[in-house]
Amino acid sequence: MRAELEESGLDFELRQPMGPDVADLVLEAADEVAATMIVVGLRRRTPVGKLILGSTSQRILLDARCPVLAVKP
C-alpha cells in the first residue's frame, strides 16, 4: 500500500493503530493531524453480527469531524 501511495504523489501518512478501541485511536489521530479525510475499508457483516459486535467503521463514520470515505474490497 505504501508503494502505491508514494507512486501516486499524494501527501499521506499511513498509521496502523492497535488497541482495545481502534475507532477512538483513528479519530484521535485524525484530530491530531487535522485530517481532511479518513479512508476506511468495510467488510460484509450480517445484521446480527453488527448488533452483537458493534462496528469500528460505523463509529468512525458517525463520529469523525472530517469527511470519511468508506470503501469495499
LINLINUR-V417220 format. One record per residue. RES is the residue in one letter. D_FIRST is the distance of its C-alpha to the first C-alpha in Angstrom with 2 decimals. Layout:
# LINLINUR-V417220
res: (RES	RES)
d_first: (D_FIRST	D_FIRST)
This chain:
# LINLINUR-V417220
res: (M	R	A	E	L	E	E	S	G	L	D	F	E	L	R	Q	P	M	G	P	D	V	A	D	L	V	L	E	A	A	D	E	V	A	A	T	M	I	V	V	G	L	R	R	R	T	P	V	G	K	L	I	L	G	S	T	S	Q	R	I	L	L	D	A	R	C	P	V	L	A	V	K	P)
d_first: (0.00	3.80	5.48	5.26	6.27	8.64	10.01	10.79	13.07	12.59	13.61	11.27	11.42	9.00	11.45	11.99	15.69	18.01	21.63	24.33	23.44	19.74	20.79	22.97	20.37	17.93	20.96	22.25	19.09	19.10	22.78	22.40	20.21	21.98	18.88	19.57	17.27	15.51	13.01	13.56	13.09	16.51	18.08	21.61	24.31	28.04	30.29	31.76	28.41	27.62	31.09	31.19	27.76	26.92	23.55	21.01	19.47	23.05	23.96	21.11	22.15	25.77	25.71	23.17	24.94	22.47	21.19	18.72	16.64	16.55	14.69	15.56	13.63)
